[in-house]
Amino acid sequence: MTTAIAAVDIVAQTPDRWTLVRAVCVREWREALSNKLLVGMTLLPPLVILTAGIVAVAAAAVNPPSERDVQALYAAAPAVAGTPAR
């Protein structure tokens, strides 16, 4: 019993640059997004600051300060301490 081994030509080619860049970027993003500490440290603080700002503006819109409070804020501001009153 003899077995014949067929000759197989293997032609290897290097992938084009776009394929390599896309593969590396996808792999790196998947790895970065799976790292909970990294995601928590980079995405969570800006989202908390953004949310706090939106809540503060919404609260100020619902309950605006009185004219007396605004004048007190301007009077206490160091930048306008030396300017005459209007």
C-alpha positions in Angstrom: 0.0 0.0 0.0 1.5 3.2 -1.1 0.2 6.7 -0.5 0.8 9.4 -2.8 1.5 12.8 -1.3 0.3 15.6 -3.5 2.5 18.6 -3.7 0.7 21.6 -2.3 2.0 25.0 -3.1 1.5 27.4 -0.2 1.6 31.0 -1.3 1.9 33.3 1.7 1.3 37.0 1.2 1.6 39.8 3.7 -1.7 41.5 4.4 -2.1 45.0 3.3 -1.5 47.8 5.8 -5.2 48.7 6.4 -5.9 45.1 7.5 -3.0 45.1 9.9 -3.9 48.5 11.4 -7.5 47.6 11.7 -6.7 44.3 13.4 -4.3 45.9 15.9 -6.7 48.7 16.7 -9.6 46.3 17.3 -7.5 44.1 19.5 -6.2 47.1 21.5 -9.7 48.6 22.0 -11.1 45.2 23.1 -8.3 44.8 25.6 -8.6 48.4 26.9 -12.4 48.1 27.3 -12.1 44.8 29.1 -9.8 46.5 31.7 -12.4 47.7 34.2 -9.8 49.8 36.2 -8.7 51.6 33.1 -12.3 52.3 32.0 -13.3 53.4 35.5 -10.4 55.8 35.8 -10.7 57.4 32.4 -14.5 57.4 31.6 -16.1 57.7 35.1 -14.7 61.0 36.3 -15.6 63.0 33.2 -19.1 61.5 33.3 -19.5 62.4 37.0 -18.3 66.0 36.4 -20.7 66.3 33.4 -23.6 64.9 35.4 -22.9 67.2 38.4 -22.8 70.2 36.1 -26.1 69.3 34.4 -27.7 68.8 37.8 -26.4 72.1 39.1 -27.6 74.1 36.1 -31.0 72.3 36.3 -31.3 73.1 40.0 -30.4 76.8 39.4 -33.0 77.0 36.6 -35.7 75.6 38.9 -34.7 77.9 41.8 -32.9 81.0 40.5 -31.0 83.1 43.0 -32.5 86.4 44.2 -31.1 89.7 43.2 -29.7 90.2 46.7 -27.8 86.9 46.4 -26.3 87.9 43.0 -25.2 91.3 44.4 -23.6 89.5 47.4 -21.7 87.2 45.1 -20.4 90.1 43.0 -19.5 92.0 46.1 -17.5 89.0 47.5 -15.6 88.4 44.2 -12.0 89.5 44.4 -12.0 90.6 40.8 -14.6 93.2 41.3 -13.7 94.2 44.9 -12.1 97.5 43.7 -14.6 98.4 41.1 -17.3 101.0 41.9 -20.9 99.9 42.3 -23.2 100.6 39.3 
